Each structure stands twice: as C-alpha cells, then as structure tokens.
Amino acid sequence: MLNVEKFQNELLLNEEDKQNGFWFLDELHLPGALTPLFASYMAPAVTEGSKKAYETLKLPIHQFHIKISESHYYQNNVSYKGDIAKRLEENAEKIEALLPNLSDIFWNYMNQELMPYFHTLDQYRKDGIALTEAKGILIELFEFFKRAWEIHFEVVMPRGSVGLVLEDAYKNLTGDKNTTYVYDLLEGVMNKSLETDRALWMLSKVANESTVLSNCFASVPNEGLVSELQSSPDGQSFLLLIQDILETYGWRIANSHEFSEETWVENPEYALAVIAEYIKKDFNFDKEYAQVVEEREHKVTALLEKYPESDAKARFKQIHEWALAYWGVDEDHHFYIDAMLPAKARMVLLEIGTRLVEAKAIKENSDIFFLYLDELVELVSNPIDITTKIVERKIVHERDSKKNVPQTYGVAPQEETAPVIERIFGTRTAEVDEQEQSFKGYAASKGVHTGTVRIVRDQNDFSKVQKGDVLVCKTTLPPWTVLFSISGAVITDAGGILSHAGTVAREYKLPAVLGTRVATQMLQDGDTVRVDGTNGVVYIVKAE
C-alpha cells in the first residue's frame, strides 16, 4: 500500500543508499529524466514487481531495486542471499516446466487482467472523474502498476533463459561454440511492433493510390499535414483511417515510459511522419517480412539436414519450436505493459489534472506530472494553489534533463553478472581504439554498412533519419521500429544482444553494434561510419 509519510524517502536515492549498494543508470530502458509522478509509479512497480516475479521464477537474483536521483532512474541488482547452486537448479527446473506454455501464460494475463483494467481506465474517462474519487483511483493505479510489472518480469525474464537453453541445445547438437547463431533461427516472428509498422505501411499504400493524398505528402511539411488533410474530403477520410489505426496501435510515445509526453492517439502527426517516410522509399513490408521468414526456415532446415536423428537433435527441435512460439512476447509485452499502461494512465491523470485546474490548484492539467504521488494524493483531498511549486519543479526537471549524471553510485559487486542479465542489459565496458578511430560493442546483428550518422534522442528527431542513414542513440524502444525500415544500421550506447534494438535489427537485417557505452558521445550528425555488425566494431570513416 501507499505509505504517504515515507514515500519520497523510499523513492529517492540518498547517501546511505549509495554507501550500501551499487546503483547504475539504466540507460537501456529509461535513458532520460523522469517526471516526479511517473517515477512515483514506475520505481516501486519495478522494485516490488521484480521481487515477486523472480521468486516465482526462482531466479538467482532477489530483485531490481529502483531509486531516483536527479530525476534519473537508478537500478541496484540485489543478489540472492541463499544457496546459488541450488537456486540455479530450481530455476532450470522452473524454466523447463514453463517452456511449452510461455506464450499462453502471457496472453492469459493479457486477457484476464491487463485488458480488463485498461477498459476500466477508459471507463473512468468516459464517465468523468470527480476530485472526491481521484484519491481512490490514484492509489488503485499505483497498485495495478506493481501487479503489471510483476507480470512483466514473469513473462519476459524467461526469454533470456530460453535463449540460453536453446544455445545449449544447439551446442550439444553441433559442437559449434558460436552459440549466438541460434538467434538467427528466431527471426521472422510477428509481434505487435511489426503489426504497427505494417498498419502504417498499409496506410502509405492508400496515400500513394490517391493523387490528392500523394501530392499533399509530397508538398507539405510533416508539421502541416494534419491541417492540410483536414481541408479536403479525401484528406478527412484519410485522417479517419489513421485515427482508427491509432485506437489500436497508437497507445505509445517515443520514450514509452512516461506520462508527460503526447501519445500518438492524441496527435496523429507522429504517425503521419512515419507514413510520409514510407511514401518516400521503395519498401514493401509484406515482401520483406516474407523474405525474413523464408530465410529463417531455410536456415533451420539446412541445419537439421546436417545431422542424423538423435536425442540431441530431437531436443533442439523441441526447444526451437517452443522458443519460436514464445519469441514475439518480448515486443508484445512492451506494447501492452511498457507503452500502453502509461499511455492509458496518462489520459486518466490528465482528467484528474483538469479537475485540479478547475479547483484553481494548478494552471494546466499536465502540471500534475511534476508532483510526487504522495503530494498529488494530498492535493486532490485538499486542493490549494501550488503553482509556485510546479514552476520550481519544471525548472529542476529541465535542468536535470540536460545533466550528465553519474553512471554509477557505490562499489561494483565482485560476483560475475548472470548471463541472462548480460544478454539483455549488456554489461561490457567501453572499448575505444583511438589509433584506428574505432570502438566496440556487442555484435548483435550481422552485416557491414557504411552510412551517415543521425543521432536520435526522441521522436522529434525521427524526421532526421533518411534511407541508409546510421541510427545512433542511447537505446531504442518499440515505437522506434519504424526507423529500422529506413536506416542502414544501428548503434546504441546501451543493451545486449537480446535488447529491443538487437531483436528488431535482426528482423530487419540491419547490421547492429550495441552496448558501446560511447556512441552518442563520440559521434555527431553528419559523421560517416562503417558499422561491422558481424564483429561488433564501429569505424569512424569521416568526422564532421
């Protein structure tokens, strides 16, 4: 339950915390400054949700403990204190038992818990929210966030274990030590992110078939498309098509984890910008996707034909079948939990904010995002003018968003990082060769590409990326997948081979070097780089 008296003390990183634990900035998932209200929901949800899920899965880690410092998200991986060897055995048994049903487990949670609560949030908005009801809704949402993130970790953490089990089965069958090849055998799995890309691509086809629409996209800047489309019957019909698509796929923002940014549902400009890029380029989603599936099936068939029937071969075939059925859950869970939950919650919170504007407590409904949850609970119960506090909080948030905050606090633990964590987060240190003008990362997706660097920090930078450019960023999230069909290669600061960027880069056959730690510092827009995704090296060919 929400403990108002101790809430901020438990949420914010203090000196005692830094002395008693190792905290690292999680740039893989939340690279920017968080608003106080989102931090209030997110940090406790991950802290408590991971603890419950890791006990369910018998993982050799106790929990991810999250605290906030200078508006940024710091994580402490709390070690399991019991017998590690025994715990690993329990985890292996648990994963083995879950393997055949991992996808079904996720969709059962989706249908029985997540979607019903999303409908509840929609109903709150439809019915209207009085301030007398707001406190109960805020606390209910707080508790649901914790439950949603327990589900999140329960359904997504096995992905790393499944990958390792498949790697082991592959090694036993082939003797090949390069076991990461198995991830090539899991490409071409439809998921909600790819569905979104396809839906927008289909709209680009509609636009291309209309002279009015194609002329509009060709002559009007992205920021003027909505008003221009509204001025013609064809444009109005097209906007209705977009809105229909966004009601399904538009519950997202570029950063995914936040309340404060506009969702695609609220503003179709983001979707229109993507559609405009599809119109410019010669891209056929269905053809490209079918080719990825065909190549994956060919690789699997060719591999299996090399070896006679045996227990090792039967084991590999079974694990691969289960892994393939489950693999799309990585993007699907993000679509519904990481993105849709805060997007749906945002709309309810804005409704509560509107009531506070009417009560003359704040000036804009979005001001509530700059309050901690304990402060907001008190405010809806006793509305008073807090506009001065909001102004101060916005100044602090803007200042923190521009800071180069410390990457870590405390002393790093001596124990080896669990392979599952390393595959997802990427834990290697920066490797820079000044003489060769190169730096290394994880070889996440094969191939070599030379192109122009485009640094992307948020969805306002999406329009910078042109066909063949090299996408460089701290990390990518599912709303960014539209850039993968445009880019020629991907480089990130954070993440391992099972991070979102690695998974999607392999789907789109883009060379990818991930977890470099230094890409956004060493590169700038206009640089020319050669991205060697096979060996995990980025070469600076020409610096601007």
PEZIKA-V917386 format. One record per helix or strand of 2 or more residues. SS is the DSSP state (h for helix, s for strand). FROM is the first residue (numbers start at 1). LEN is the number of residues. If there is no record, write none. Layout:
ss:from:len
SS:FROM:LEN
SS:FROM:LEN
This chain:
ss:from:len
h:7:5
h:15:6
s:23:3
h:36:22
s:61:9
s:72:8
h:84:44
h:131:26
h:158:17
h:179:8
h:192:17
h:211:9
h:222:8
h:233:17
h:269:12
h:285:21
h:311:16
h:329:30
h:365:6
h:373:9
h:387:15
s:408:2
h:419:7
s:431:3
s:438:3
s:442:4
s:448:8
h:459:6
s:470:4
h:478:6
s:489:4
h:500:8
s:511:4
h:519:4
s:528:5
s:537:6
